[in-house]
Amino acid sequence: MKKERETLTEKAYRIIKNDILYGKFKQNEVISINALSDELGISRTPITNAFQKLELEDFVTVLPKQGVFVKPITITETREIYELRAAIETFSAKRAFDMINEENIEWLKESVKKQKKFLDDENYQSFMVEDVDFHKYILDIYKNSKFKNIIDNLYNKALMLGIIGSEMEGRAIAAIHEHEQIISALEKKDKESFVTAIEDNVINGYVNLTGNYKK
């Protein structure tokens, strides 16, 4: 099947969203549509359309005659993101546990190897992408399309937060250790420890960003 050509709006959306997720555009930054149009070599209309879509996804606020404001993620929103992630991921983990096979476990082990390599290279962006893929892989084993639609946006927000958090001392190392505990619980066929390890990993990411968490 012939792949459809990407429209200019789709191209602008992809580039701008990645720049927001990976920190090129900072939270609270105001982006000039004219300057971005010149930088990307794309006219204003596709860029404006892309920003309108990103506004619907709650990443930006379009300010008439001023530019586009990258919305900050507040402490309250951060808590809500991580609590909803924990709720969905632990529920899915309980349901997926009996479906997970040796091939799945090997995939998770390879993911951890990649995480270690990215950490050794101080490539925090790639580390966070692989971290998210690790969690997505487990979630996808329990096939719930409604969960997937909800959590994709949560993972994007968590990715924005995690690019910052992974650079904080010790967190990336701790996250890898927690992922190894998740795998260890699977190998031991210990469902309770598996679910607890996933919840702890998610909540510890929140604690790393905010300094505390009360269940």
C-alpha positions in Angstrom: 0.0 0.0 0.0 1.4 3.4 -1.0 2.1 5.6 2.0 0.2 8.9 2.0 2.3 12.0 1.8 2.5 14.0 5.0 0.6 17.4 4.7 2.3 20.6 5.8 0.0 20.8 8.8 0.9 17.3 9.8 4.6 18.0 9.3 4.3 21.2 11.4 2.3 19.4 14.1 4.9 16.6 14.3 7.9 18.9 14.5 6.4 21.4 17.0 5.0 18.6 19.3 8.3 16.9 19.4 10.0 20.2 20.2 7.6 20.7 23.1 7.9 17.1 24.4 11.7 17.1 24.3 12.2 20.5 25.8 13.4 22.7 22.8 10.4 24.9 23.5 10.3 25.4 27.3 7.2 25.6 29.5 6.0 29.2 29.8 7.8 30.1 26.6 6.0 32.3 24.0 6.6 31.1 20.4 6.5 33.4 17.5 4.5 32.0 14.6 6.4 34.2 12.1 9.8 33.2 13.4 8.8 29.5 13.4 7.5 29.8 9.9 10.8 31.2 8.7 12.8 28.5 10.6 10.7 25.6 9.3 10.2 27.0 5.8 6.4 26.4 6.2 3.8 29.1 5.7 1.8 30.5 8.6 -1.4 28.7 7.9 -0.2 25.1 8.4 1.7 26.2 11.5 -1.4 28.0 12.9 -3.5 24.9 12.2 -0.9 22.7 14.0 -1.0 25.0 17.1 -4.8 24.8 17.1 -4.6 21.0 17.4 -1.9 21.3 20.1 -4.2 23.7 22.0 -7.0 21.1 21.9 -4.5 18.6 23.4 -3.7 21.1 26.2 0.0 21.7 25.3 -0.3 25.4 24.3 -2.5 28.4 24.5 -2.8 30.5 21.3 -2.6 34.2 22.2 -4.1 36.4 19.4 -1.5 38.9 18.0 1.1 37.7 20.5 2.1 34.2 19.6 1.7 30.8 21.2 2.2 30.1 24.9 3.6 26.7 26.0 1.5 25.7 28.9 3.3 24.8 32.1 2.5 21.6 33.9 1.4 22.6 37.4 2.1 20.6 40.6 -1.5 19.7 40.8 -1.6 18.5 37.2 1.7 16.6 37.8 0.0 14.7 40.7 -3.1 14.0 38.6 -1.0 12.7 35.7 1.0 10.3 37.8 -2.0 9.1 39.9 -4.0 8.3 36.7 -1.0 6.6 35.3 -0.6 4.5 38.4 -4.3 3.6 38.4 -4.4 2.5 34.8 -1.0 0.8 34.8 -1.6 -1.3 37.9 -5.1 -2.3 36.8 -3.6 -3.3 33.4 -0.7 -5.1 35.1 -3.2 -7.3 37.1 -5.1 -8.2 34.0 -1.9 -8.7 31.8 0.0 -10.8 34.3 -1.2 -14.2 33.2 -0.8 -13.2 29.5 2.9 -12.4 29.8 5.2 -15.0 28.3 9.0 -15.5 28.0 9.1 -13.5 24.8 7.6 -10.6 26.5 10.1 -10.8 29.4 13.0 -10.9 26.9 11.7 -7.8 25.3 11.6 -6.0 28.6 15.1 -7.1 29.4 16.3 -5.7 26.1 14.6 -2.5 26.9 16.4 -2.2 30.2 19.7 -2.8 28.3 18.9 0.1 26.0 18.0 2.3 29.0 21.4 1.5 30.6 23.2 2.4 27.3 21.4 5.7 27.0 22.2 6.5 30.6 25.9 5.7 30.1 25.9 8.0 27.1 24.0 10.7 29.1 21.3 10.6 26.4 18.4 11.5 28.7 16.0 12.1 25.9 16.4 8.6 24.4 16.4 7.2 27.9 13.0 8.7 28.6 11.5 7.5 25.3 12.7 4.0 26.1 11.3 4.3 29.7 7.9 5.2 28.3 8.1 2.4 25.7 8.8 -0.1 28.6 5.6 0.9 30.3 3.6 1.1 27.0 4.7 -2.5 26.2 3.3 -3.9 29.4 0.1 -1.8 29.0 -0.4 -3.0 25.4 -0.4 -6.7 26.5 -3.7 -6.0 28.2 -5.6 -4.8 25.1 -7.9 -1.9 26.1 -8.2 0.7 23.4 -9.9 3.2 25.8 -7.0 3.0 28.2 -4.6 3.5 25.3 -6.3 6.7 24.1 -6.2 8.1 27.6 -2.7 7.1 28.5 -1.0 8.2 25.3 -1.6 11.8 26.3 -0.5 11.1 29.9 2.7 9.5 28.6 3.4 12.6 26.5 3.0 14.9 29.6 5.1 12.5 31.6 7.7 12.6 28.9 7.9 16.4 29.2 8.3 16.0 33.0 10.6 13.1 32.7 13.2 14.8 30.5 13.7 17.2 33.4 13.4 14.5 36.1 15.8 12.0 34.5 18.6 14.6 34.8 18.2 14.8 38.5 20.8 12.9 40.4 20.2 9.3 40.8 16.6 9.1 39.4 17.5 7.4 36.1 19.6 4.8 37.9 16.8 4.2 40.4 14.2 3.9 37.5 16.3 1.2 35.8 16.6 -0.7 39.1 12.8 -0.5 39.5 12.3 -1.8 36.0 14.6 -4.8 36.9 12.4 -5.4 40.0 9.3 -5.5 37.7 11.1 -8.1 35.5 12.2 -10.1 38.5 8.7 -10.3 39.8 7.5 -11.7 36.4 10.3 -14.3 36.4 9.3 -15.4 39.9 5.6 -15.4 38.8 4.8 -13.1 41.8 1.8 -11.2 40.7 1.5 -9.1 43.8 5.1 -8.0 43.7 4.8 -7.3 39.9 1.8 -4.9 40.4 3.4 -3.2 43.4 6.7 -2.7 41.6 4.9 -1.0 38.7 3.0 1.3 41.1 6.1 2.1 43.0 8.0 2.9 39.8 5.3 5.4 38.6 4.9 7.1 42.0 8.6 7.3 42.5 8.8 9.3 39.3 6.3 11.8 40.8 8.3 11.9 44.1 11.5 12.7 42.2 9.8 15.7 40.6 8.0 17.1 43.7 9.9 15.8 46.7 7.0 14.0 48.4 3.8 12.0 48.0 1.2 11.0 50.5 -1.0 8.0 49.5 
